[in-house]
Amino acid sequence: TQGTNTLPAVPFCVHVLINDLNIRDGASMSANTKGHTGKGTFTIVEVRDGWGKLKSGAGWISLDYTERV
């Protein structure tokens, strides 16, 4: 089994667990907020420091509030 710190190869899908997960323009809490995801399944195409880049190009989300599908 994979450890909690092991990230899968990209691309992969995650399910967002909260209603208002921020989409940011960079992989950082200090990056500007561009919007919110809502709950649902999203494809991640790049991972950086616990952040996932959305396939749609909308921006980055914190993977702390997701589970791998």
PDB file of N, H, CA, C and O in Angstrom:
ATOM      1  N   THR A   1       0.836  -1.198   0.000  1.00  0.00           N
ATOM      2  CA  THR A   1       0.000   0.000   0.000  1.00  0.00           C
ATOM      3  C   THR A   1       0.870   1.247   0.000  1.00  0.00           C
ATOM      4  O   THR A   1       2.024   1.209   0.426  1.00  0.00           O
ATOM      5  N   GLN A   2       0.317   2.336  -0.474  1.00  0.00           N
ATOM      6  H   GLN A   2      -0.621   2.366  -0.820  1.00  0.00           H
ATOM      7  CA  GLN A   2       1.057   3.581  -0.514  1.00  0.00           C
ATOM      8  C   GLN A   2       0.977   4.293   0.834  1.00  0.00           C
ATOM      9  O   GLN A   2      -0.055   4.263   1.505  1.00  0.00           O
ATOM     10  N   GLY A   3       2.085   4.936   1.220  1.00  0.00           N
ATOM     11  H   GLY A   3       2.923   4.960   0.675  1.00  0.00           H
ATOM     12  CA  GLY A   3       2.069   5.752   2.418  1.00  0.00           C
ATOM     13  C   GLY A   3       1.335   7.049   2.146  1.00  0.00           C
ATOM     14  O   GLY A   3       1.085   7.401   0.993  1.00  0.00           O
ATOM     15  N   THR A   4       0.993   7.751   3.200  1.00  0.00           N
ATOM     16  H   THR A   4       1.196   7.464   4.136  1.00  0.00           H
ATOM     17  CA  THR A   4       0.220   8.980   3.038  1.00  0.00           C
ATOM     18  C   THR A   4       1.026  10.065   2.326  1.00  0.00           C
ATOM     19  O   THR A   4       0.440  10.980   1.750  1.00  0.00           O
ATOM     20  N   ASN A   5       2.346   9.983   2.353  1.00  0.00           N
ATOM     21  H   ASN A   5       2.823   9.239   2.822  1.00  0.00           H
ATOM     22  CA  ASN A   5       3.174  10.997   1.702  1.00  0.00           C
ATOM     23  C   ASN A   5       3.547  10.627   0.274  1.00  0.00           C
ATOM     24  O   ASN A   5       4.226  11.395  -0.408  1.00  0.00           O
ATOM     25  N   THR A   6       3.109   9.452  -0.188  1.00  0.00           N
ATOM     26  H   THR A   6       2.558   8.828   0.365  1.00  0.00           H
ATOM     27  CA  THR A   6       3.426   9.009  -1.529  1.00  0.00           C
ATOM     28  C   THR A   6       2.384   9.552  -2.496  1.00  0.00           C
ATOM     29  O   THR A   6       1.189   9.305  -2.337  1.00  0.00           O
ATOM     30  N   LEU A   7       2.843  10.293  -3.501  1.00  0.00           N
ATOM     31  H   LEU A   7       3.814  10.494  -3.630  1.00  0.00           H
ATOM     32  CA  LEU A   7       1.918  10.833  -4.491  1.00  0.00           C
ATOM     33  C   LEU A   7       2.001   9.997  -5.758  1.00  0.00           C
ATOM     34  O   LEU A   7       3.083   9.562  -6.151  1.00  0.00           O
ATOM     35  N   PRO A   8       0.861   9.773  -6.397  1.00  0.00           N
ATOM     36  CA  PRO A   8       0.856   8.982  -7.626  1.00  0.00           C
ATOM     37  C   PRO A   8       1.440   9.767  -8.792  1.00  0.00           C
ATOM     38  O   PRO A   8       1.556  10.992  -8.738  1.00  0.00           O
ATOM     39  N   ALA A   9       1.798   9.058  -9.825  1.00  0.00           N
ATOM     40  H   ALA A   9       1.704   8.063  -9.868  1.00  0.00           H
ATOM     41  CA  ALA A   9       2.236   9.715 -11.050  1.00  0.00           C
ATOM     42  C   ALA A   9       1.076  10.507 -11.634  1.00  0.00           C
ATOM     43  O   ALA A   9      -0.080  10.098 -11.523  1.00  0.00           O
ATOM     44  N   VAL A  10       1.377  11.616 -12.243  1.00  0.00           N
ATOM     45  H   VAL A  10       2.316  11.948 -12.333  1.00  0.00           H
ATOM     46  CA  VAL A  10       0.322  12.427 -12.871  1.00  0.00           C
ATOM     47  C   VAL A  10       0.115  11.968 -14.304  1.00  0.00           C
ATOM     48  O   VAL A  10       1.048  11.423 -14.894  1.00  0.00           O
ATOM     49  N   PRO A  11      -1.057  12.160 -14.894  1.00  0.00           N
ATOM     50  CA  PRO A  11      -2.236  12.724 -14.228  1.00  0.00           C
ATOM     51  C   PRO A  11      -2.945  11.703 -13.357  1.00  0.00           C
ATOM     52  O   PRO A  11      -2.829  10.497 -13.575  1.00  0.00           O
ATOM     53  N   PHE A  12      -3.688  12.200 -12.359  1.00  0.00           N
ATOM     54  H   PHE A  12      -3.783  13.180 -12.183  1.00  0.00           H
ATOM     55  CA  PHE A  12      -4.535  11.359 -11.519  1.00  0.00           C
ATOM     56  C   PHE A  12      -5.738  12.189 -11.089  1.00  0.00           C
ATOM     57  O   PHE A  12      -5.736  13.414 -11.210  1.00  0.00           O
ATOM     58  N   CYS A  13      -6.766  11.508 -10.584  1.00  0.00           N
ATOM     59  H   CYS A  13      -6.768  10.512 -10.486  1.00  0.00           H
ATOM     60  CA  CYS A  13      -7.996  12.203 -10.180  1.00  0.00           C
ATOM     61  C   CYS A  13      -8.096  12.262  -8.667  1.00  0.00           C
ATOM     62  O   CYS A  13      -7.687  11.339  -7.963  1.00  0.00           O
ATOM     63  N   VAL A  14      -8.647  13.361  -8.184  1.00  0.00           N
ATOM     64  H   VAL A  14      -8.979  14.111  -8.756  1.00  0.00           H
ATOM     65  CA  VAL A  14      -8.921  13.526  -6.763  1.00  0.00           C
ATOM     66  C   VAL A  14     -10.374  13.958  -6.594  1.00  0.00           C
ATOM     67  O   VAL A  14     -10.969  14.560  -7.489  1.00  0.00           O
ATOM     68  N   HIS A  15     -10.929  13.639  -5.429  1.00  0.00           N
ATOM     69  H   HIS A  15     -10.445  13.151  -4.703  1.00  0.00           H
ATOM     70  CA  HIS A  15     -12.268  14.096  -5.076  1.00  0.00           C
ATOM     71  C   HIS A  15     -12.116  15.169  -4.010  1.00  0.00           C
ATOM     72  O   HIS A  15     -11.526  14.923  -2.958  1.00  0.00           O
ATOM     73  N   VAL A  16     -12.646  16.363  -4.276  1.00  0.00           N
ATOM     74  H   VAL A  16     -13.125  16.563  -5.131  1.00  0.00           H
ATOM     75  CA  VAL A  16     -12.594  17.458  -3.311  1.00  0.00           C
ATOM     76  C   VAL A  16     -13.639  17.206  -2.237  1.00  0.00           C
ATOM     77  O   VAL A  16     -14.794  16.910  -2.544  1.00  0.00           O
ATOM     78  N   LEU A  17     -13.231  17.322  -0.964  1.00  0.00           N
ATOM     79  H   LEU A  17     -12.293  17.562  -0.714  1.00  0.00           H
ATOM     80  CA  LEU A  17     -14.064  16.944   0.166  1.00  0.00           C
ATOM     81  C   LEU A  17     -14.827  18.116   0.783  1.00  0.00           C
ATOM     82  O   LEU A  17     -15.701  17.892   1.621  1.00  0.00           O
ATOM     83  N   ILE A  18     -14.527  19.352   0.398  1.00  0.00           N
ATOM     84  H   ILE A  18     -13.818  19.534  -0.283  1.00  0.00           H
ATOM     85  CA  ILE A  18     -15.188  20.517   0.987  1.00  0.00           C
ATOM     86  C   ILE A  18     -15.886  21.329  -0.102  1.00  0.00           C
ATOM     87  O   ILE A  18     -15.582  21.182  -1.286  1.00  0.00           O
ATOM     88  N   ASN A  19     -16.820  22.182   0.304  1.00  0.00           N
ATOM     89  H   ASN A  19     -17.067  22.301   1.266  1.00  0.00           H
ATOM     90  CA  ASN A  19     -17.642  22.934  -0.644  1.00  0.00           C
ATOM     91  C   ASN A  19     -16.939  24.105  -1.309  1.00  0.00           C
ATOM     92  O   ASN A  19     -17.318  24.510  -2.408  1.00  0.00           O
ATOM     93  N   ASP A  20     -15.915  24.656  -0.655  1.00  0.00           N
ATOM     94  H   ASP A  20     -15.607  24.327   0.238  1.00  0.00           H
ATOM     95  CA  ASP A  20     -15.349  25.919  -1.133  1.00  0.00           C
ATOM     96  C   ASP A  20     -13.825  25.907  -1.143  1.00  0.00           C
ATOM     97  O   ASP A  20     -13.186  26.796  -0.581  1.00  0.00           O
ATOM     98  N   LEU A  21     -13.249  24.895  -1.784  1.00  0.00           N
ATOM     99  H   LEU A  21     -13.768  24.173  -2.241  1.00  0.00           H
ATOM    100  CA  LEU A  21     -11.794  24.796  -1.868  1.00  0.00           C
ATOM    101  C   LEU A  21     -11.272  25.874  -2.823  1.00  0.00           C
ATOM    102  O   LEU A  21     -11.693  25.958  -3.976  1.00  0.00           O
ATOM    103  N   ASN A  22     -10.351  26.691  -2.318  1.00  0.00           N
ATOM    104  H   ASN A  22     -10.009  26.623  -1.381  1.00  0.00           H
ATOM    105  CA  ASN A  22      -9.794  27.773  -3.131  1.00  0.00           C
ATOM    106  C   ASN A  22      -8.978  27.242  -4.294  1.00  0.00           C
ATOM    107  O   ASN A  22      -8.218  26.284  -4.154  1.00  0.00           O
ATOM    108  N   ILE A  23      -9.148  27.878  -5.441  1.00  0.00           N
ATOM    109  H   ILE A  23      -9.766  28.656  -5.554  1.00  0.00           H
ATOM    110  CA  ILE A  23      -8.265  27.671  -6.589  1.00  0.00           C
ATOM    111  C   ILE A  23      -7.318  28.863  -6.579  1.00  0.00           C
ATOM    112  O   ILE A  23      -7.764  30.011  -6.559  1.00  0.00           O
ATOM    113  N   ARG A  24      -6.020  28.601  -6.593  1.00  0.00           N
ATOM    114  H   ARG A  24      -5.658  27.669  -6.610  1.00  0.00           H
ATOM    115  CA  ARG A  24      -5.025  29.678  -6.516  1.00  0.00           C
ATOM    116  C   ARG A  24      -4.183  29.726  -7.783  1.00  0.00           C
ATOM    117  O   ARG A  24      -4.085  28.742  -8.516  1.00  0.00           O
ATOM    118  N   ASP A  25      -3.576  30.884  -8.032  1.00  0.00           N
ATOM    119  H   ASP A  25      -3.656  31.684  -7.437  1.00  0.00           H
ATOM    120  CA  ASP A  25      -2.784  31.040  -9.257  1.00  0.00           C
ATOM    121  C   ASP A  25      -1.357  30.538  -9.096  1.00  0.00           C
ATOM    122  O   ASP A  25      -0.542  30.686 -10.006  1.00  0.00           O
ATOM    123  N   GLY A  26      -1.047  29.949  -7.950  1.00  0.00           N
ATOM    124  H   GLY A  26      -1.709  29.829  -7.210  1.00  0.00           H
ATOM    125  CA  GLY A  26       0.256  29.339  -7.712  1.00  0.00           C
ATOM    126  C   GLY A  26       0.128  28.277  -6.633  1.00  0.00           C
ATOM    127  O   GLY A  26      -0.910  28.167  -5.980  1.00  0.00           O
ATOM    128  N   ALA A  27       1.186  27.495  -6.446  1.00  0.00           N
ATOM    129  H   ALA A  27       2.029  27.584  -6.976  1.00  0.00           H
ATOM    130  CA  ALA A  27       1.180  26.389  -5.485  1.00  0.00           C
ATOM    131  C   ALA A  27       1.597  26.879  -4.104  1.00  0.00           C
ATOM    132  O   ALA A  27       2.623  26.459  -3.568  1.00  0.00           O
ATOM    133  N   SER A  28       0.779  27.785  -3.528  1.00  0.00           N
ATOM    134  H   SER A  28      -0.053  28.127  -3.964  1.00  0.00           H
ATOM    135  CA  SER A  28       1.128  28.391  -2.251  1.00  0.00           C
ATOM    136  C   SER A  28      -0.108  29.026  -1.616  1.00  0.00           C
ATOM    137  O   SER A  28      -0.999  29.511  -2.313  1.00  0.00           O
ATOM    138  N   MET A  29      -0.148  29.016  -0.272  1.00  0.00           N
ATOM    139  H   MET A  29       0.575  28.622   0.294  1.00  0.00           H
ATOM    140  CA  MET A  29      -1.239  29.684   0.443  1.00  0.00           C
ATOM    141  C   MET A  29      -1.196  31.191   0.212  1.00  0.00           C
ATOM    142  O   MET A  29      -2.216  31.864   0.361  1.00  0.00           O
ATOM    143  N   SER A  30      -0.039  31.728  -0.149  1.00  0.00           N
ATOM    144  H   SER A  30       0.789  31.181  -0.270  1.00  0.00           H
ATOM    145  CA  SER A  30       0.082  33.172  -0.373  1.00  0.00           C
ATOM    146  C   SER A  30      -0.266  33.570  -1.812  1.00  0.00           C
ATOM    147  O   SER A  30      -0.314  34.757  -2.134  1.00  0.00           O
ATOM    148  N   ALA A  31      -0.509  32.582  -2.672  1.00  0.00           N
ATOM    149  H   ALA A  31      -0.470  31.618  -2.410  1.00  0.00           H
ATOM    150  CA  ALA A  31      -0.889  32.885  -4.057  1.00  0.00           C
ATOM    151  C   ALA A  31      -2.308  33.445  -4.088  1.00  0.00           C
ATOM    152  O   ALA A  31      -3.116  33.144  -3.210  1.00  0.00           O
ATOM    153  N   ASN A  32      -2.606  34.246  -5.081  1.00  0.00           N
ATOM    154  H   ASN A  32      -1.950  34.490  -5.795  1.00  0.00           H
ATOM    155  CA  ASN A  32      -3.925  34.858  -5.217  1.00  0.00           C
ATOM    156  C   ASN A  32      -5.001  33.811  -5.458  1.00  0.00           C
ATOM    157  O   ASN A  32      -4.783  32.836  -6.177  1.00  0.00           O
ATOM    158  N   THR A  33      -6.172  34.023  -4.844  1.00  0.00           N
ATOM    159  H   THR A  33      -6.349  34.815  -4.260  1.00  0.00           H
ATOM    160  CA  THR A  33      -7.323  33.148  -5.046  1.00  0.00           C
ATOM    161  C   THR A  33      -8.031  33.531  -6.337  1.00  0.00           C
ATOM    162  O   THR A  33      -8.328  34.702  -6.572  1.00  0.00           O
ATOM    163  N   LYS A  34      -8.297  32.529  -7.171  1.00  0.00           N
ATOM    164  H   LYS A  34      -8.056  31.578  -6.980  1.00  0.00           H
ATOM    165  CA  LYS A  34      -8.948  32.760  -8.466  1.00  0.00           C
ATOM    166  C   LYS A  34     -10.395  32.294  -8.482  1.00  0.00           C
ATOM    167  O   LYS A  34     -11.138  32.613  -9.410  1.00  0.00           O
ATOM    168  N   GLY A  35     -10.803  31.542  -7.463  1.00  0.00           N
ATOM    169  H   GLY A  35     -10.199  31.283  -6.709  1.00  0.00           H
ATOM    170  CA  GLY A  35     -12.149  30.998  -7.415  1.00  0.00           C
ATOM    171  C   GLY A  35     -12.212  29.831  -6.456  1.00  0.00           C
ATOM    172  O   GLY A  35     -11.327  29.658  -5.619  1.00  0.00           O
ATOM    173  N   HIS A  36     -13.266  29.024  -6.577  1.00  0.00           N
ATOM    174  H   HIS A  36     -13.986  29.165  -7.257  1.00  0.00           H
ATOM    175  CA  HIS A  36     -13.474  27.855  -5.724  1.00  0.00           C
ATOM    176  C   HIS A  36     -13.907  26.668  -6.583  1.00  0.00           C
ATOM    177  O   HIS A  36     -14.474  26.836  -7.663  1.00  0.00           O
ATOM    178  N   THR A  37     -13.628  25.463  -6.079  1.00  0.00           N
ATOM    179  H   THR A  37     -13.167  25.326  -5.202  1.00  0.00           H
ATOM    180  CA  THR A  37     -13.994  24.270  -6.838  1.00  0.00           C
ATOM    181  C   THR A  37     -15.395  23.777  -6.554  1.00  0.00           C
ATOM    182  O   THR A  37     -16.095  23.361  -7.477  1.00  0.00           O
ATOM    183  N   GLY A  38     -15.828  23.809  -5.300  1.00  0.00           N
ATOM    184  H   GLY A  38     -15.259  24.146  -4.550  1.00  0.00           H
ATOM    185  CA  GLY A  38     -16.990  23.028  -4.908  1.00  0.00           C
ATOM    186  C   GLY A  38     -16.584  21.570  -4.820  1.00  0.00           C
ATOM    187  O   GLY A  38     -15.472  21.210  -5.207  1.00  0.00           O
ATOM    188  N   LYS A  39     -17.476  20.727  -4.314  1.00  0.00           N
ATOM    189  H   LYS A  39     -18.379  21.020  -4.000  1.00  0.00           H
ATOM    190  CA  LYS A  39     -17.164  19.301  -4.229  1.00  0.00           C
ATOM    191  C   LYS A  39     -17.222  18.695  -5.621  1.00  0.00           C
ATOM    192  O   LYS A  39     -17.994  19.143  -6.469  1.00  0.00           O
ATOM    193  N   GLY A  40     -16.407  17.677  -5.854  1.00  0.00           N
ATOM    194  H   GLY A  40     -15.780  17.313  -5.165  1.00  0.00           H
ATOM    195  CA  GLY A  40     -16.420  17.000  -7.138  1.00  0.00           C
ATOM    196  C   GLY A  40     -15.102  16.324  -7.410  1.00  0.00           C
ATOM    197  O   GLY A  40     -14.216  16.301  -6.556  1.00  0.00           O
ATOM    198  N   THR A  41     -14.971  15.775  -8.596  1.00  0.00           N
ATOM    199  H   THR A  41     -15.691  15.794  -9.290  1.00  0.00           H
ATOM    200  CA  THR A  41     -13.761  15.062  -8.999  1.00  0.00           C
ATOM    201  C   THR A  41     -13.007  15.894 -10.023  1.00  0.00           C
ATOM    202  O   THR A  41     -13.590  16.408 -10.977  1.00  0.00           O
ATOM    203  N   PHE A  42     -11.713  16.017  -9.813  1.00  0.00           N
ATOM    204  H   PHE A  42     -11.240  15.600  -9.037  1.00  0.00           H
ATOM    205  CA  PHE A  42     -10.867  16.858 -10.657  1.00  0.00           C
ATOM    206  C   PHE A  42      -9.607  16.095 -11.039  1.00  0.00           C
ATOM    207  O   PHE A  42      -9.121  15.254 -10.282  1.00  0.00           O
ATOM    208  N   THR A  43      -9.087  16.398 -12.220  1.00  0.00           N
ATOM    209  H   THR A  43      -9.482  17.080 -12.835  1.00  0.00           H
ATOM    210  CA  THR A  43      -7.848  15.774 -12.689  1.00  0.00           C
ATOM    211  C   THR A  43      -6.669  16.685 -12.371  1.00  0.00           C
ATOM    212  O   THR A  43      -6.689  17.880 -12.665  1.00  0.00           O
ATOM    213  N   ILE A  44      -5.646  16.094 -11.764  1.00  0.00           N
ATOM    214  H   ILE A  44      -5.630  15.123 -11.526  1.00  0.00           H
ATOM    215  CA  ILE A  44      -4.417  16.801 -11.385  1.00  0.00           C
ATOM    216  C   ILE A  44      -3.325  16.440 -12.379  1.00  0.00           C
ATOM    217  O   ILE A  44      -3.080  15.260 -12.632  1.00  0.00           O
ATOM    218  N   VAL A  45      -2.666  17.448 -12.946  1.00  0.00           N
ATOM    219  H   VAL A  45      -2.865  18.406 -12.741  1.00  0.00           H
ATOM    220  CA  VAL A  45      -1.649  17.197 -13.968  1.00  0.00           C
ATOM    221  C   VAL A  45      -0.229  17.524 -13.498  1.00  0.00           C
ATOM    222  O   VAL A  45       0.740  17.206 -14.188  1.00  0.00           O
ATOM    223  N   GLU A  46      -0.103  18.153 -12.334  1.00  0.00           N
ATOM    224  H   GLU A  46      -0.891  18.411 -11.774  1.00  0.00           H
ATOM    225  CA  GLU A  46       1.211  18.464 -11.784  1.00  0.00           C
ATOM    226  C   GLU A  46       1.066  18.575 -10.276  1.00  0.00           C
ATOM    227  O   GLU A  46       0.036  19.040  -9.788  1.00  0.00           O
ATOM    228  N   VAL A  47       2.084  18.153  -9.527  1.00  0.00           N
ATOM    229  H   VAL A  47       2.921  17.775  -9.923  1.00  0.00           H
ATOM    230  CA  VAL A  47       2.068  18.242  -8.071  1.00  0.00           C
ATOM    231  C   VAL A  47       3.305  19.002  -7.620  1.00  0.00           C
ATOM    232  O   VAL A  47       4.412  18.756  -8.098  1.00  0.00           O
ATOM    233  N   ARG A  48       3.097  19.943  -6.678  1.00  0.00           N
ATOM    234  H   ARG A  48       2.198  20.143  -6.289  1.00  0.00           H
ATOM    235  CA  ARG A  48       4.210  20.716  -6.131  1.00  0.00           C
ATOM    236  C   ARG A  48       3.921  21.051  -4.671  1.00  0.00           C
ATOM    237  O   ARG A  48       2.979  21.785  -4.371  1.00  0.00           O
ATOM    238  N   ASP A  49       4.733  20.512  -3.767  1.00  0.00           N
ATOM    239  H   ASP A  49       5.498  19.916  -4.011  1.00  0.00           H
ATOM    240  CA  ASP A  49       4.650  20.844  -2.336  1.00  0.00           C
ATOM    241  C   ASP A  49       3.248  20.707  -1.750  1.00  0.00           C
ATOM    242  O   ASP A  49       2.803  21.582  -1.007  1.00  0.00           O
ATOM    243  N   GLY A  50       2.548  19.622  -2.075  1.00  0.00           N
ATOM    244  H   GLY A  50       2.910  18.911  -2.678  1.00  0.00           H
ATOM    245  CA  GLY A  50       1.226  19.388  -1.516  1.00  0.00           C
ATOM    246  C   GLY A  50       0.097  20.085  -2.261  1.00  0.00           C
ATOM    247  O   GLY A  50      -1.046  20.083  -1.804  1.00  0.00           O
ATOM    248  N   TRP A  51       0.411  20.680  -3.405  1.00  0.00           N
ATOM    249  H   TRP A  51       1.339  20.681  -3.776  1.00  0.00           H
ATOM    250  CA  TRP A  51      -0.578  21.359  -4.242  1.00  0.00           C
ATOM    251  C   TRP A  51      -0.719  20.606  -5.547  1.00  0.00           C
ATOM    252  O   TRP A  51       0.247  20.025  -6.043  1.00  0.00           O
ATOM    253  N   GLY A  52      -1.924  20.614  -6.108  1.00  0.00           N
ATOM    254  H   GLY A  52      -2.708  21.085  -5.705  1.00  0.00           H
ATOM    255  CA  GLY A  52      -2.177  19.969  -7.387  1.00  0.00           C
ATOM    256  C   GLY A  52      -2.657  20.975  -8.405  1.00  0.00           C
ATOM    257  O   GLY A  52      -3.515  21.806  -8.111  1.00  0.00           O
ATOM    258  N   LYS A  53      -2.098  20.901  -9.618  1.00  0.00           N
ATOM    259  H   LYS A  53      -1.401  20.225  -9.857  1.00  0.00           H
ATOM    260  CA  LYS A  53      -2.509  21.785 -10.703  1.00  0.00           C
ATOM    261  C   LYS A  53      -3.680  21.151 -11.443  1.00  0.00           C
ATOM    262  O   LYS A  53      -3.601  19.998 -11.867  1.00  0.00           O
ATOM    263  N   LEU A  54      -4.766  21.905 -11.598  1.00  0.00           N
ATOM    264  H   LEU A  54      -4.830  22.842 -11.254  1.00  0.00           H
ATOM    265  CA  LEU A  54      -5.965  21.394 -12.258  1.00  0.00           C
ATOM    266  C   LEU A  54      -5.757  21.275 -13.766  1.00  0.00           C
ATOM    267  O   LEU A  54      -5.176  22.158 -14.396  1.00  0.00           O
ATOM    268  N   LYS A  55      -6.236  20.174 -14.330  1.00  0.00           N
ATOM    269  H   LYS A  55      -6.708  19.456 -13.818  1.00  0.00           H
ATOM    270  CA  LYS A  55      -6.131  19.937 -15.771  1.00  0.00           C
ATOM    271  C   LYS A  55      -6.798  21.047 -16.575  1.00  0.00           C
ATOM    272  O   LYS A  55      -6.355  21.374 -17.676  1.00  0.00           O
ATOM    273  N   SER A  56      -7.855  21.621 -16.026  1.00  0.00           N
ATOM    274  H   SER A  56      -8.214  21.355 -15.132  1.00  0.00           H
ATOM    275  CA  SER A  56      -8.603  22.672 -16.724  1.00  0.00           C
ATOM    276  C   SER A  56      -7.769  23.933 -16.952  1.00  0.00           C
ATOM    277  O   SER A  56      -8.109  24.772 -17.787  1.00  0.00           O
ATOM    278  N   GLY A  57      -6.676  24.055 -16.200  1.00  0.00           N
ATOM    279  H   GLY A  57      -6.401  23.374 -15.522  1.00  0.00           H
ATOM    280  CA  GLY A  57      -5.860  25.258 -16.300  1.00  0.00           C
ATOM    281  C   GLY A  57      -6.317  26.370 -15.371  1.00  0.00           C
ATOM    282  O   GLY A  57      -5.757  27.466 -15.381  1.00  0.00           O
ATOM    283  N   ALA A  58      -7.353  26.080 -14.555  1.00  0.00           N
ATOM    284  H   ALA A  58      -7.807  25.190 -14.547  1.00  0.00           H
ATOM    285  CA  ALA A  58      -7.907  27.106 -13.662  1.00  0.00           C
ATOM    286  C   ALA A  58      -6.925  27.544 -12.588  1.00  0.00           C
ATOM    287  O   ALA A  58      -6.980  28.683 -12.126  1.00  0.00           O
ATOM    288  N   GLY A  59      -6.023  26.647 -12.183  1.00  0.00           N
ATOM    289  H   GLY A  59      -5.979  25.721 -12.558  1.00  0.00           H
ATOM    290  CA  GLY A  59      -5.061  26.997 -11.145  1.00  0.00           C
ATOM    291  C   GLY A  59      -4.687  25.791 -10.307  1.00  0.00           C
ATOM    292  O   GLY A  59      -4.714  24.653 -10.774  1.00  0.00           O
ATOM    293  N   TRP A  60      -4.334  26.066  -9.044  1.00  0.00           N
ATOM    294  H   TRP A  60      -4.312  26.991  -8.664  1.00  0.00           H
ATOM    295  CA  TRP A  60      -3.823  25.060  -8.119  1.00  0.00           C
ATOM    296  C   TRP A  60      -4.762  24.899  -6.931  1.00  0.00           C
ATOM    297  O   TRP A  60      -5.369  25.869  -6.480  1.00  0.00           O
ATOM    298  N   ILE A  61      -4.882  23.658  -6.419  1.00  0.00           N
ATOM    299  H   ILE A  61      -4.388  22.870  -6.785  1.00  0.00           H
ATOM    300  CA  ILE A  61      -5.657  23.403  -5.205  1.00  0.00           C
ATOM    301  C   ILE A  61      -4.780  22.671  -4.197  1.00  0.00           C
ATOM    302  O   ILE A  61      -3.864  21.935  -4.564  1.00  0.00           O
ATOM    303  N   SER A  62      -5.082  22.888  -2.917  1.00  0.00           N
ATOM    304  H   SER A  62      -5.826  23.485  -2.619  1.00  0.00           H
ATOM    305  CA  SER A  62      -4.388  22.161  -1.847  1.00  0.00           C
ATOM    306  C   SER A  62      -4.884  20.722  -1.834  1.00  0.00           C
ATOM    307  O   SER A  62      -6.089  20.480  -1.773  1.00  0.00           O
ATOM    308  N   LEU A  63      -3.967  19.773  -1.890  1.00  0.00           N
ATOM    309  H   LEU A  63      -2.988  19.969  -1.939  1.00  0.00           H
ATOM    310  CA  LEU A  63      -4.349  18.358  -1.890  1.00  0.00           C
ATOM    311  C   LEU A  63      -4.712  17.876  -0.492  1.00  0.00           C
ATOM    312  O   LEU A  63      -5.138  16.733  -0.330  1.00  0.00           O
ATOM    313  N   ASP A  64      -4.550  18.740   0.541  1.00  0.00           N
ATOM    314  H   ASP A  64      -4.204  19.669   0.409  1.00  0.00           H
ATOM    315  CA  ASP A  64      -4.922  18.390   1.913  1.00  0.00           C
ATOM    316  C   ASP A  64      -6.426  18.177   2.048  1.00  0.00           C
ATOM    317  O   ASP A  64      -6.871  17.497   2.972  1.00  0.00           O
ATOM    318  N   TYR A  65      -7.213  18.750   1.138  1.00  0.00           N
ATOM    319  H   TYR A  65      -6.851  19.302   0.387  1.00  0.00           H
ATOM    320  CA  TYR A  65      -8.673  18.693   1.231  1.00  0.00           C
ATOM    321  C   TYR A  65      -9.260  17.780   0.165  1.00  0.00           C
ATOM    322  O   TYR A  65     -10.415  17.937  -0.231  1.00  0.00           O
ATOM    323  N   THR A  66      -8.454  16.817  -0.299  1.00  0.00           N
ATOM    324  H   THR A  66      -7.516  16.689   0.023  1.00  0.00           H
ATOM    325  CA  THR A  66      -8.891  15.902  -1.337  1.00  0.00           C
ATOM    326  C   THR A  66      -8.558  14.473  -0.952  1.00  0.00           C
ATOM    327  O   THR A  66      -7.773  14.225  -0.036  1.00  0.00           O
ATOM    328  N   GLU A  67      -9.171  13.535  -1.670  1.00  0.00           N
ATOM    329  H   GLU A  67      -9.809  13.737  -2.413  1.00  0.00           H
ATOM    330  CA  GLU A  67      -8.772  12.134  -1.575  1.00  0.00           C
ATOM    331  C   GLU A  67      -8.603  11.604  -2.989  1.00  0.00           C
ATOM    332  O   GLU A  67      -9.347  11.975  -3.897  1.00  0.00           O
ATOM    333  N   ARG A  68      -7.625  10.739  -3.164  1.00  0.00           N
ATOM    334  H   ARG A  68      -7.021  10.437  -2.427  1.00  0.00           H
ATOM    335  CA  ARG A  68      -7.385  10.187  -4.490  1.00  0.00           C
ATOM    336  C   ARG A  68      -8.526   9.274  -4.887  1.00  0.00           C
ATOM    337  O   ARG A  68      -9.022   8.509  -4.060  1.00  0.00           O
ATOM    338  N   VAL A  69      -8.952   9.341  -6.139  1.00  0.00           N
ATOM    339  H   VAL A  69      -8.549   9.962  -6.811  1.00  0.00           H
ATOM    340  CA  VAL A  69     -10.039   8.504  -6.651  1.00  0.00           C
ATOM    341  C   VAL A  69      -9.431   7.266  -7.286  1.00  0.00           C
ATOM    342  O   VAL A  69     -10.158   6.409  -7.789  1.00  0.00           O
TER     343      VAL A  69
END
